[in-house]
Amino acid sequence: MSIVFVSTFPPAQCGIATYTKFLCDSVSKIQTKEVYVISEGGSSDISGSYTVINSYKRDEKYDEQIINALKSLKSPEIVHFQHAPDLFPDRGRFLSMVKRIKESGSSVVVTLHTVYNNEKDNLFYKELIKYSNIIVHNIDSKNSIDKGNGKINVIPHGTENVSVNETKEALKKKTGLSENDFVFLFIGFIHFFKNLHRITYAFRRISNKHDNLKLIVAGKPGGGRWYNYLYLLLCRIMSGFSRNIVWDIRFLDEMTIHRYLKLSDLVLILYNQKYCSASGILHLTIGSSTPFIVSDSPKFSEIKEQMSGLPVFIRASSFKEIERSMTEFVRNRDLSAKVTDAVKDYGERTSWDNVAKNHLDYYKSLISEGISS
């Protein structure tokens, strides 16, 4: 079975690029031949049993560039796009390209990493379903676009087992923290919908009431855009320029992310996003066995069943709820173990190896359907 992924890819600084690399690494452990990536921004110097071909740019005629790259691979059986609206601008161009690839004889799969529920987007999904097979990450995303056609398949975001050799105490010391500090962590790309302004304000309030509290803010303003740097300044102002906050403002490599997760006592994933998607940071947090709180965004609906009864889901718009939940974890250390225990099985079920197997089983079913038809 020949498989081609079409996506951004490292060293491109993009969450979906990282997702695609994890998926390719795991798929190629099971299927060791005929796995390719047609990439935007990817390096061809990737070791392993798959080939990365840096082939297209989103602000050019990406459809022709991708189709030409596919022709060099001699009509692969599966062509799998990792889609978000900003990665493939011009919906008409994208739909036309998908249709042409389908007509060439390949089975087309599109993972929708973000799903919006409005008239314009619903029309796009309705057309896309005619020419491709859709994967989404959770049941809320499926319900948002599935109109009874049965072509929407749910495969969750993968979970990486985060392993760090250093102890939590050693990592804290290396970061300039005391082993007695209770450490909150915000990590990832920074922009308004990540809700950092409310987090820094809530931390400012509770750190005035409790000793030995620290907050680490680690990540890069999204897209390097000027308004996200301006937003970062707003967050610093909301924090009162607290000396108890560590600011590590840069794009973080994988090991740095793992270390921050391992040294932290509570990860704050309180995004104010109303659309359906999945969170790579949530799955990394689960894989690191670090407790967390999340917002009531549809982004985190996949773990609601596991977290029933725990004070984990917070209204993203409420300063008071964020402050109250953070305080509760400081006062009641037993909560942390309850949170990590609640999602342990889910983390194992959604390991990258299992997610890769789910993908390969899905591909085989599509090929089988094509033969039978």
Backbone hydrogen bonds in HBPLUS format (Angstrom, degrees):
<---DONOR---> <-ACCEPTOR-->    atom                        ^
c    i                          cat <-CA-CA->   ^        H-A-AA   ^      H-
h    n   atom  resd res      DA  || num        DHA   H-A  angle D-A-AA Bond
n    s   type  num  typ     dist DA aas  dist angle  dist       angle   num
A0078-ILE N   A0002-SER O   3.08 MM  76  6.37 156.7  2.13 160.1 165.9     1
A0003-ILE N   A0034-GLU O   2.90 MM  31  6.25 166.3  1.92 162.8 165.5     2
A0036-TYR N   A0003-ILE O   2.93 MM  33  6.29 155.1  1.99 155.6 163.7     3
A0004-VAL N   A0078-ILE O   2.87 MM  74  6.14 152.4  1.95 148.1 157.3     4
A0080-HIS N   A0004-VAL O   2.70 MM  76  6.05 169.3  1.71 165.6 169.5     5
A0005-PHE N   A0036-TYR O   2.88 MM  31  6.22 168.4  1.90 148.0 149.0     6
A0038-ILE N   A0005-PHE O   2.75 MM  33  6.11 158.0  1.80 167.9 173.9     7
A0006-VAL N   A0080-HIS O   2.76 MM  74  5.99 154.7  1.82 149.8 149.4     8
A0082-GLN N   A0006-VAL O   3.03 MM  76  6.32 157.3  2.09 170.8 166.0     9
A0007-SER N   A0038-ILE O   3.12 MM  31  6.62 150.4  2.21 151.3 160.3    10
A0040-GLU N   A0007-SER O   3.09 MM  33  6.31 138.4  2.27 125.5 132.4    11
A0012-ALA N   A0009-PHE O   3.05 MM   3  5.64 153.0  2.13 126.6 123.1    12
A0043-SER N   A0010-PRO O   3.17 MM  33  6.56 146.5  2.28 143.2 134.3    13
A0017-ALA N   A0014-CYS O   3.12 MM   3  5.13 122.8  2.46  95.4 110.0    14
A0018-THR N   A0014-CYS O   3.16 MM   4  6.56 156.0  2.22 151.6 156.9    15
A0019-TYR N   A0015-GLY O   2.94 MM   4  6.23 158.1  1.99 144.9 151.5    16
A0020-THR N   A0016-ILE O   2.90 MM   4  6.07 162.4  1.94 147.7 151.3    17
A0021-LYS N   A0017-ALA O   3.10 MM   4  6.38 154.1  2.17 145.7 152.4    18
A0022-PHE N   A0018-THR O   3.06 MM   4  6.37 166.0  2.08 157.0 159.8    19
A0023-LEU N   A0019-TYR O   2.97 MM   4  6.23 162.0  2.00 153.8 159.1    20
A0024-CYS N   A0020-THR O   2.83 MM   4  5.99 165.2  1.85 151.6 155.9    21
A0025-ASP N   A0021-LYS O   2.84 MM   4  5.97 165.0  1.86 154.5 158.9    22
A0026-SER N   A0022-PHE O   3.10 MM   4  6.28 156.8  2.16 144.4 150.1    23
A0027-VAL N   A0023-LEU O   2.82 MM   4  6.01 162.5  1.85 155.7 161.1    24
A0028-SER N   A0024-CYS O   2.91 MM   4  5.88 165.0  1.93 150.4 154.5    25
A0029-LYS N   A0026-SER O   3.27 MM   3  5.26 145.0  2.40  95.3 105.2    26
A0030-ILE N   A0027-VAL O   3.02 MM   3  5.45 139.9  2.18 107.0 117.8    27
A0031-GLN N   A0027-VAL O   2.80 MM   4  6.03 176.9  1.80 164.9 164.4    28
A0051-THR N   A0035-VAL O   3.13 MM  16  6.68 151.7  2.21 147.4 151.5    29
A0037-VAL N   A0051-THR O   2.75 MM  14  6.16 144.2  1.88 162.3 164.1    30
A0053-ILE N   A0037-VAL O   2.71 MM  16  5.96 173.8  1.71 179.3 177.2    31
A0039-SER N   A0053-ILE O   2.81 MM  14  5.87 168.0  1.82 144.7 148.9    32
A0055-SER N   A0039-SER O   2.89 MM  16  5.75 145.8  2.01 149.0 157.3    33
A0056-TYR N   A0039-SER O   3.45 MM  17  6.61 166.0  2.47 145.1 146.9    34
A0060-GLU N   A0057-LYS O   3.06 MM   3  5.52 160.6  2.10 120.7 122.1    35
A0062-TYR N   A0060-GLU O   2.80 MM   2  5.40 131.3  2.03 108.5  93.0    36
A0065-GLN N   A0061-LYS O   3.21 MM   4  6.51 162.3  2.24 152.2 157.6    37
A0066-ILE N   A0062-TYR O   2.89 MM   4  6.00 158.1  1.93 149.4 154.4    38
A0067-ILE N   A0063-ASP O   2.97 MM   4  6.13 167.5  1.99 150.1 154.0    39
A0068-ASN N   A0064-GLU O   2.93 MM   4  6.00 159.4  1.97 146.9 152.5    40
A0069-ALA N   A0065-GLN O   3.13 MM   4  6.29 149.6  2.22 137.0 145.0    41
A0070-LEU N   A0066-ILE O   2.89 MM   4  6.20 151.0  1.98 149.9 158.5    42
A0071-LYS N   A0067-ILE O   3.00 MM   4  6.27 150.1  2.09 146.7 154.2    43
A0073-LEU N   A0070-LEU O   2.88 MM   3  5.13 146.4  1.99 105.1 116.1    44
A0074-LYS N   A0071-LYS O   3.17 MM   3  5.24 165.6  2.19 107.3 109.8    45
A0107-SER N   A0077-GLU O   2.83 MM  30  5.94 171.8  1.84 149.5 149.9    46
A0079-VAL N   A0107-SER O   2.95 MM  28  6.25 161.1  1.99 159.3 161.0    47
A0109-VAL N   A0079-VAL O   2.86 MM  30  6.13 164.9  1.89 151.1 153.6    48
A0081-PHE N   A0109-VAL O   2.78 MM  28  6.19 156.4  1.83 163.3 160.4    49
A0111-THR N   A0081-PHE O   2.88 MM  30  6.23 169.5  1.89 170.8 169.6    50
A0083-HIS N   A0111-THR O   2.88 MM  28  5.81 164.8  1.90 162.8 167.6    51
A0113-HIS N   A0083-HIS O   3.01 MM  30  6.01 167.6  2.03 163.9 167.6    52
A0087-LEU N   A0084-ALA O   2.89 MM   3  5.35 144.1  2.01 116.7 127.8    53
A0094-PHE N   A0090-ASP O   3.13 MM   4  6.51 157.8  2.18 150.0 156.6    54
A0095-LEU N   A0091-ARG O   2.85 MM   4  6.08 169.0  1.87 158.5 160.6    55
A0096-SER N   A0092-GLY O   2.99 MM   4  6.10 163.6  2.02 148.4 153.2    56
A0097-MET N   A0093-ARG O   3.01 MM   4  6.17 155.6  2.07 145.2 151.8    57
A0098-VAL N   A0094-PHE O   2.97 MM   4  6.23 165.2  1.99 155.4 158.8    58
A0099-LYS N   A0095-LEU O   2.98 MM   4  6.17 160.8  2.02 150.7 156.0    59
A0100-ARG N   A0096-SER O   3.05 MM   4  6.28 158.0  2.10 146.1 151.7    60
A0101-ILE N   A0097-MET O   2.99 MM   4  6.28 155.9  2.05 152.8 159.3    61
A0102-LYS N   A0098-VAL O   2.96 MM   4  6.21 160.3  2.00 150.7 156.0    62
A0103-GLU N   A0099-LYS O   2.97 MM   4  6.19 160.9  2.01 150.9 156.1    63
A0104-SER N   A0100-ARG O   3.10 MM   4  6.28 125.9  2.41 134.4 147.6    64
A0104-SER N   A0101-ILE O   3.12 MM   3  5.09 136.9  2.31  94.6 107.0    65
A0105-GLY N   A0102-LYS O   3.01 MM   3  5.50 161.4  2.05 113.2 119.3    66
A0133-ASN N   A0108-VAL O   2.86 MM  25  6.19 152.3  1.93 142.9 151.5    67
A0110-VAL N   A0133-ASN O   2.88 MM  23  6.15 158.5  1.93 152.3 156.2    68
A0135-ILE N   A0110-VAL O   2.94 MM  25  6.11 160.4  1.97 141.5 142.6    69
A0112-LEU N   A0135-ILE O   2.93 MM  23  6.29 154.4  2.00 174.3 176.7    70
A0115-VAL N   A0276-CYS O   2.80 MM 161  5.06 156.7  1.85 154.7 155.7    71
A0276-CYS N   A0115-VAL O   3.08 MM 161  5.06 149.7  2.18 162.8 154.8    72
A0122-ASN N   A0118-ASN O   2.85 MM   4  5.93 161.1  1.89 159.1 165.5    73
A0123-LEU N   A0119-GLU O   3.06 MM   4  6.23 151.7  2.15 146.2 152.3    74
A0124-PHE N   A0120-LYS O   3.26 MM   4  6.57 151.4  2.34 140.5 148.0    75
A0124-PHE N   A0121-ASP O   3.05 MM   3  4.99 114.6  2.50  93.6 109.5    76
A0125-TYR N   A0121-ASP O   2.92 MM   4  6.28 160.2  1.96 156.9 161.6    77
A0126-LYS N   A0122-ASN O   2.93 MM   4  6.08 156.4  1.99 145.4 152.2    78
A0127-GLU N   A0123-LEU O   3.11 MM   4  6.37 152.9  2.19 144.9 150.7    79
A0128-LEU N   A0124-PHE O   2.89 MM   4  6.08 161.2  1.92 151.5 157.6    80
A0129-ILE N   A0125-TYR O   2.97 MM   4  6.09 154.4  2.03 152.4 156.7    81
A0130-LYS N   A0127-GLU O   3.06 MM   3  5.46 143.1  2.20 106.9 117.3    82
A0131-TYR N   A0128-LEU O   3.10 MM   3  5.65 145.4  2.23 112.1 120.5    83
A0132-SER N   A0128-LEU O   3.03 MM   4  6.05 127.7  2.32 150.3 165.4    84
A0153-ASN N   A0134-ILE O   2.85 MM  19  6.13 173.5  1.86 155.1 157.2    85
A0136-VAL N   A0153-ASN O   2.95 MM  17  6.34 152.9  2.02 154.3 161.5    86
A0155-ILE N   A0136-VAL O   2.96 MM  19  6.25 158.9  2.00 169.1 173.4    87
A0142-LYS N   A0138-ASN O   3.21 MM   4  6.59 157.9  2.26 146.9 153.3    88
A0143-ASN N   A0139-ILE O   2.86 MM   4  6.07 167.3  1.88 153.2 156.0    89
A0144-SER N   A0140-ASP O   3.04 MM   4  6.12 138.2  2.22 138.3 149.1    90
A0145-ILE N   A0142-LYS O   3.17 MM   3  5.64 139.6  2.34 108.0 117.5    91
A0146-ASP N   A0142-LYS O   2.76 MM   4  5.57 146.9  1.87 162.6 172.6    92
A0159-THR N   A0350-THR O   2.66 MM 191  5.52 135.3  1.86 142.7 147.8    93
A0162-VAL N   A0287-GLY O   3.09 MM 125  5.33 154.7  2.16 106.2 113.8    94
A0171-LEU N   A0167-THR O   2.97 MM   4  6.22 157.0  2.02 151.1 157.4    95
A0172-LYS N   A0168-LYS O   2.97 MM   4  6.19 155.5  2.03 148.0 154.5    96
A0173-LYS N   A0169-GLU O   3.03 MM   4  6.26 163.0  2.06 147.6 152.1    97
A0174-LYS N   A0170-ALA O   2.98 MM   4  6.17 155.9  2.04 145.4 152.0    98
A0175-THR N   A0171-LEU O   3.12 MM   4  6.31 137.0  2.31 138.6 149.2    99
A0175-THR N   A0172-LYS O   3.04 MM   3  5.13 129.2  2.31  97.2 111.1   100
A0177-LEU N   A0172-LYS O   2.82 MM   5  4.96 162.7  1.85 148.2 143.3   101
A0176-GLY N   A0173-LYS O   3.03 MM   3  5.09 159.6  2.07 105.0 110.9   102
A0181-ASP N   A0178-SER O   3.04 MM   3  5.26 161.8  2.08 108.7 114.6   103
A0182-PHE N   A0212-ASN O   2.74 MM  30  6.14 164.6  1.76 171.4 172.2   104
A0214-LYS N   A0182-PHE O   2.96 MM  32  6.15 159.4  2.01 157.8 155.3   105
A0265-ASP N   A0183-VAL O   2.80 MM  82  5.13 161.4  1.83 142.1 148.2   106
A0266-LEU N   A0183-VAL O   3.21 MM  83  6.61 139.9  2.38 157.3 155.6   107
A0184-PHE N   A0214-LYS O   2.80 MM  30  6.13 170.6  1.81 155.8 156.8   108
A0216-ILE N   A0184-PHE O   2.89 MM  32  6.24 159.7  1.93 147.5 152.4   109
A0185-LEU N   A0266-LEU O   2.93 MM  81  6.30 141.7  2.08 154.6 157.9   110
A0268-LEU N   A0185-LEU O   2.82 MM  83  5.91 173.0  1.82 163.6 164.2   111
A0186-PHE N   A0216-ILE O   2.88 MM  30  6.18 165.6  1.90 172.2 176.1   112
A0218-ALA N   A0186-PHE O   2.94 MM  32  6.28 167.5  1.96 156.8 160.4   113
A0188-GLY N   A0218-ALA O   2.95 MM  30  6.49 147.1  2.06 152.7 161.4   114
A0190-ILE N   A0220-LYS O   2.94 MM  30  5.82 158.7  1.98 129.2 132.8   115
A0222-GLY N   A0190-ILE O   2.83 MM  32  5.30 167.2  1.85 135.0 138.0   116
A0194-LYS N   A0191-HIS O   2.94 MM   3  5.64 164.3  1.96 125.4 130.4   117
A0195-ASN N   A0192-PHE O   3.09 MM   3  5.79 166.5  2.11 119.4 123.5   118
A0272-ASN N   A0193-PHE O   2.72 MM  79  4.94 150.1  1.81 139.3 149.0   119
A0198-ARG N   A0195-ASN O   3.21 MM   3  5.67 128.6  2.49 108.0 119.0   120
A0199-ILE N   A0195-ASN O   3.25 MM   4  6.58 157.9  2.31 148.5 155.1   121
A0200-THR N   A0196-LEU O   2.88 MM   4  6.09 168.9  1.89 160.8 161.7   122
A0201-TYR N   A0197-HIS O   3.16 MM   4  6.24 152.7  2.24 136.0 143.5   123
A0202-ALA N   A0198-ARG O   2.90 MM   4  6.04 163.0  1.93 149.1 153.9   124
A0203-PHE N   A0199-ILE O   2.86 MM   4  6.08 159.7  1.90 152.3 158.4   125
A0204-ARG N   A0200-THR O   2.97 MM   4  6.10 155.4  2.03 139.8 146.6   126
A0205-ARG N   A0201-TYR O   3.18 MM   4  6.49 151.9  2.27 146.3 152.5   127
A0206-ILE N   A0202-ALA O   3.07 MM   4  6.41 166.8  2.08 156.5 158.9   128
A0207-SER N   A0203-PHE O   2.84 MM   4  5.81 156.5  1.89 156.8 162.6   129
A0208-ASN N   A0205-ARG O   3.38 MM   3  5.57 146.7  2.49  99.2 108.1   130
A0209-LYS N   A0206-ILE O   2.98 MM   3  5.18 153.0  2.06 104.4 113.1   131
A0210-HIS N   A0206-ILE O   3.06 MM   4  6.27 132.3  2.30 149.2 162.3   132
A0215-LEU N   A0244-ASN O   3.06 MM  29  6.47 156.5  2.11 152.3 157.2   133
A0246-VAL N   A0215-LEU O   2.79 MM  31  6.23 157.3  1.84 156.0 164.0   134
A0217-VAL N   A0246-VAL O   2.83 MM  29  6.12 170.0  1.84 171.7 173.4   135
A0248-ASP N   A0217-VAL O   2.80 MM  31  6.09 175.8  1.80 163.7 164.9   136
A0219-GLY N   A0248-ASP O   2.99 MM  29  6.45 155.5  2.05 151.3 156.6   137
A0250-ARG N   A0219-GLY O   3.01 MM  31  5.22 121.1  2.37 102.7 113.2   138
A0224-GLY N   A0221-PRO O   2.92 MM   3  5.42 160.6  1.96 137.8 138.9   139
A0225-ARG N   A0222-GLY O   3.26 MM   3  6.40 176.3  2.26 130.4 130.6   140
A0228-ASN N   A0225-ARG O   3.11 MM   3  5.49 135.8  2.32 105.8 117.5   141
A0229-TYR N   A0225-ARG O   3.28 MM   4  6.73 142.6  2.43 145.3 155.8   142
A0229-TYR N   A0226-TRP O   3.12 MM   3  5.15 125.4  2.43  95.0 109.1   143
A0230-LEU N   A0226-TRP O   2.95 MM   4  6.31 149.5  2.04 145.9 155.2   144
A0231-TYR N   A0227-TYR O   2.91 MM   4  6.09 146.6  2.02 132.6 141.9   145
A0232-LEU N   A0228-ASN O   2.98 MM   4  6.16 149.1  2.08 134.5 142.4   146
A0233-LEU N   A0229-TYR O   3.08 MM   4  6.44 148.8  2.19 142.5 149.9   147
A0234-LEU N   A0230-LEU O   3.07 MM   4  6.47 151.6  2.15 145.0 152.7   148
A0234-LEU N   A0231-TYR O   3.03 MM   3  4.96 112.7  2.50  93.5 109.7   149
A0235-CYS N   A0231-TYR O   2.97 MM   4  6.37 151.8  2.05 150.6 158.3   150
A0236-ARG N   A0232-LEU O   3.03 MM   4  6.39 149.6  2.12 146.5 154.5   151
A0237-ILE N   A0233-LEU O   2.98 MM   4  6.30 152.8  2.05 148.5 156.2   152
A0238-MET N   A0234-LEU O   2.85 MM   4  6.16 157.8  1.90 151.7 158.0   153
A0239-SER N   A0235-CYS O   3.01 MM   4  6.21 135.3  2.21 138.1 149.6   154
A0241-PHE N   A0236-ARG O   3.16 MM   5  5.50 156.0  2.22 171.9 165.6   155
A0240-GLY N   A0237-ILE O   2.94 MM   3  5.20 157.6  1.99 109.2 116.7   156
A0257-ILE N   A0253-ASP O   3.14 MM   4  6.47 159.3  2.18 156.4 162.3   157
A0258-HIS N   A0254-GLU O   3.04 MM   4  6.33 161.3  2.07 150.7 155.9   158
A0259-ARG N   A0255-MET O   2.95 MM   4  6.20 155.6  2.01 148.4 154.6   159
A0260-TYR N   A0256-THR O   2.99 MM   4  6.25 161.8  2.03 151.4 155.8   160
A0261-LEU N   A0257-ILE O   3.00 MM   4  6.23 161.5  2.03 154.2 159.3   161
A0262-LYS N   A0258-HIS O   2.99 MM   4  6.18 156.2  2.05 146.8 153.3   162
A0263-LEU N   A0259-ARG O   3.03 MM   4  6.24 147.4  2.14 149.7 157.1   163
A0267-VAL N   A0291-PRO O   3.02 MM  24  6.40 161.0  2.06 137.9 142.8   164
A0293-ILE N   A0267-VAL O   3.04 MM  26  6.49 151.1  2.13 169.5 173.0   165
A0269-ILE N   A0293-ILE O   2.97 MM  24  6.10 170.1  1.98 166.1 166.6   166
A0295-SER N   A0269-ILE O   3.24 MM  26  6.68 130.1  2.50 143.6 135.3   167
A0283-HIS N   A0279-SER O   3.29 MM   4  6.63 161.5  2.33 146.0 149.6   168
A0284-LEU N   A0280-GLY O   2.94 MM   4  6.21 152.7  2.02 148.9 156.9   169
A0285-THR N   A0281-ILE O   2.87 MM   4  6.04 153.4  1.94 147.5 155.0   170
A0286-ILE N   A0282-LEU O   2.88 MM   4  6.21 158.1  1.93 152.6 158.3   171
A0287-GLY N   A0283-HIS O   2.95 MM   4  6.08 156.8  2.00 141.0 147.7   172
A0288-SER N   A0284-LEU O   2.98 MM   4  6.19 121.2  2.34 136.2 150.8   173
A0288-SER N   A0285-THR O   3.12 MM   3  5.09 141.1  2.28  95.9 107.2   174
A0290-THR N   A0285-THR O   3.36 MM   5  5.70 175.0  2.36 158.2 157.8   175
A0289-SER N   A0286-ILE O   3.12 MM   3  5.24 160.5  2.16 106.6 112.7   176
A0294-VAL N   A0312-VAL O   2.93 MM  18  5.97 154.8  1.99 144.5 152.6   177
A0314-ILE N   A0294-VAL O   2.88 MM  20  6.18 155.3  1.94 146.4 154.7   178
A0296-ASP N   A0314-ILE O   2.88 MM  18  5.60 118.0  2.28 149.8 144.5   179
A0300-PHE N   A0297-SER O   3.10 MM   3  5.99 170.5  2.11 126.5 127.8   180
A0301-SER N   A0298-PRO O   3.17 MM   3  5.10 170.7  2.18 111.3 111.5   181
A0303-ILE N   A0300-PHE O   3.32 MM   3  6.20 165.8  2.35 122.8 125.2   182
A0304-LYS N   A0301-SER O   3.23 MM   3  5.36 169.4  2.24 111.9 115.1   183
A0307-MET N   A0303-ILE O   3.10 MM   4  6.27 143.8  2.24 151.6 162.0   184
A0310-LEU N   A0307-MET O   3.08 MM   3  5.68 163.6  2.11 144.1 143.8   185
A0312-VAL N   A0310-LEU O   2.79 MM   2  5.48 141.1  1.94 103.9  92.9   186
A0318-SER N   A0315-ARG O   3.14 MM   3  5.56 168.5  2.15 117.4 120.9   187
A0322-ILE N   A0318-SER O   3.18 MM   4  6.37 162.5  2.21 148.2 152.9   188
A0323-GLU N   A0319-PHE O   2.91 MM   4  6.12 166.8  1.92 155.4 159.3   189
A0324-ARG N   A0320-LYS O   2.81 MM   4  5.95 158.5  1.85 147.5 154.1   190
A0325-SER N   A0321-GLU O   2.95 MM   4  6.05 163.0  1.97 148.3 152.1   191
A0326-MET N   A0322-ILE O   3.04 MM   4  6.20 167.7  2.06 152.9 156.4   192
A0327-THR N   A0323-GLU O   3.01 MM   4  6.13 160.6  2.04 147.4 153.0   193
A0328-GLU N   A0324-ARG O   2.95 MM   4  6.14 150.3  2.04 143.2 151.5   194
A0329-PHE N   A0325-SER O   3.20 MM   4  6.52 152.1  2.28 150.6 155.8   195
A0330-VAL N   A0326-MET O   3.22 MM   4  6.54 145.5  2.34 142.3 151.8   196
A0330-VAL N   A0327-THR O   3.11 MM   3  5.07 121.1  2.47  94.0 109.1   197
A0331-ARG N   A0327-THR O   2.96 MM   4  6.23 158.9  2.01 155.4 160.6   198
A0332-ASN N   A0328-GLU O   2.88 MM   4  5.86 154.0  1.95 145.0 152.4   199
A0335-LEU N   A0332-ASN O   3.18 MM   3  5.94 159.2  2.23 119.1 124.0   200
A0336-SER N   A0333-ARG O   3.29 MM   3  5.82 142.0  2.45 110.3 117.8   201
A0338-LYS N   A0334-ASP O   3.38 MM   4  6.69 155.1  2.44 146.3 153.3   202
A0339-VAL N   A0335-LEU O   3.00 MM   4  6.31 152.3  2.08 154.6 161.3   203
A0340-THR N   A0336-SER O   3.15 MM   4  6.46 171.1  2.16 157.0 158.0   204
A0341-ASP N   A0337-ALA O   2.93 MM   4  5.95 157.0  1.98 145.8 152.8   205
A0342-ALA N   A0338-LYS O   3.05 MM   4  6.05 147.5  2.16 136.8 145.1   206
A0344-LYS N   A0341-ASP O   3.41 MM   3  5.23 158.6  2.46  98.0 104.2   207
A0347-GLY N   A0343-VAL O   2.90 MM   4  6.10 155.9  1.96 153.7 159.8   208
A0348-GLU N   A0344-LYS O   3.14 MM   4  6.49 150.6  2.23 146.3 154.0   209
A0349-ARG N   A0345-ASP O   2.91 MM   4  6.20 157.4  1.96 150.9 157.3   210
A0350-THR N   A0346-TYR O   2.99 MM   4  6.14 144.7  2.12 145.5 154.4   211
A0351-SER N   A0348-GLU O   3.29 MM   3  5.20 160.1  2.33 108.0 106.6   212
A0354-ASN N   A0351-SER O   3.03 MM   3  5.29 117.0  2.44 102.5 117.2   213
A0355-VAL N   A0351-SER O   2.90 MM   4  6.20 161.2  1.93 157.6 163.8   214
A0356-ALA N   A0352-TRP O   2.83 MM   4  5.93 155.4  1.89 145.8 152.1   215
A0357-LYS N   A0353-ASP O   3.06 MM   4  6.28 155.6  2.12 140.9 147.4   216
A0358-ASN N   A0354-ASN O   2.94 MM   4  6.21 154.1  2.00 146.7 153.8   217
A0359-HIS N   A0355-VAL O   3.03 MM   4  6.33 152.6  2.11 145.4 152.3   218
A0360-LEU N   A0356-ALA O   2.96 MM   4  6.28 164.7  1.98 155.3 158.7   219
A0361-ASP N   A0357-LYS O   2.92 MM   4  6.11 161.2  1.96 153.6 158.5   220
A0362-TYR N   A0358-ASN O   3.04 MM   4  6.19 151.3  2.13 140.6 148.6   221
A0363-TYR N   A0359-HIS O   2.86 MM   4  6.19 159.4  1.90 155.8 161.3   222
A0364-LYS N   A0360-LEU O   2.99 MM   4  6.19 163.5  2.02 149.3 153.3   223
A0365-SER N   A0361-ASP O   3.06 MM   4  6.29 150.0  2.16 141.5 149.4   224
A0366-LEU N   A0362-TYR O   3.07 MM   4  6.38 150.8  2.16 148.5 156.3   225
A0367-ILE N   A0363-TYR O   2.98 MM   4  6.32 158.8  2.03 154.9 160.5   226
A0368-SER N   A0364-LYS O   2.89 MM   4  6.03 157.2  1.94 146.4 153.2   227
A0369-GLU N   A0365-SER O   2.93 MM   4  6.11 154.6  2.00 143.2 149.7   228
A0370-GLY N   A0366-LEU O   3.00 MM   4  6.24 151.0  2.09 142.5 150.3   229
A0371-ILE N   A0367-ILE O   3.01 MM   4  6.34 149.8  2.10 146.5 154.1   230
A0372-SER N   A0368-SER O   2.97 MM   4  6.22 163.9  1.99 151.9 156.3   231
A0373-SER N   A0369-GLU O   2.96 MM   4  6.05 140.9  2.12 142.8 152.6   232
